[in-house]
Amino acid sequence: MNDKYLLKLLRYFIIFVIFSIILIGVFFTKEKIPWILGTLFGSVNAIILFLDLKRTMELAVEMEPKRAESYAFSKYMFRFLLTAIIIYVSIKVKYFNVISTVLGLTSIKMAILLRGIIYRGKGDS
C-alpha cells in the first residue's frame, strides 16, 4: 500500500474521530460550545504536534546517532511541555472543556488505533 493512500485514509479516520468526539459532547453534555471548542483546540494542537513529530523523525534519520538521540529527546520534551501547556490553558480558559481538549489531543492516536483495528488481518496495514 502506498504512503499517499495511507495518509489519505488516516485523514478520514482523524476526521471521523474528531466528529465522533464532538457528537458525543453535543448529545451528552449541557455546555455544548465549550465541548466543541475544546475538541477543536485539542485536535488542532494534536495535528501540529504530530507534524512536528514527523519532521523530527525525518531530520533525526539524517543525523549521526548521538546527535539524533539528543535531538529527538529534546523535541520529545518540547512536545510534552507543549501538551502540558495546552491542558493548562484548557483548565484556565472557561471557553474550553478540559475533557474534550484531552480527547482532542488523543484524536490522532485514536484514529491510528481505529485504523489498525479495522484493517487488522487484511494484509494491507
QUIDA-V106093 format. One record per residue. RES is the residue in one small letter. NEAR is the number of other C-alpha atoms within 10 Angstrom. Layout:
res/near
RES/NEAR
RES/NEAR
//
This chain:
res/near
m/8
n/7
d/8
k/9
y/10
l/14
l/11
k/11
l/14
l/17
r/15
y/14
f/20
i/22
i/15
f/14
v/23
i/25
f/16
s/13
i/19
i/22
l/15
i/14
g/21
v/15
f/9
f/9
t/12
k/10
e/13
k/17
i/16
p/21
w/25
i/25
l/19
g/28
t/29
l/22
f/21
g/29
s/25
v/16
n/19
a/24
i/17
i/13
l/20
f/15
l/12
d/15
l/16
k/12
r/11
t/17
m/15
e/11
l/13
a/18
v/12
e/10
m/12
e/9
p/11
k/9
r/12
a/17
e/14
s/12
y/16
a/17
f/13
s/12
k/16
y/16
m/11
f/13
r/18
f/13
l/12
l/14
t/18
a/12
i/12
i/19
i/22
y/12
v/14
s/23
i/15
k/11
v/13
k/11
y/15
f/24
n/25
v/23
i/17
s/26
t/29
v/20
l/22
g/28
l/26
t/19
s/27
i/23
k/16
m/17
a/21
i/16
l/13
l/16
r/18
g/12
i/11
i/10
y/12
r/11
g/9
k/7
g/7
d/9
s/12
//
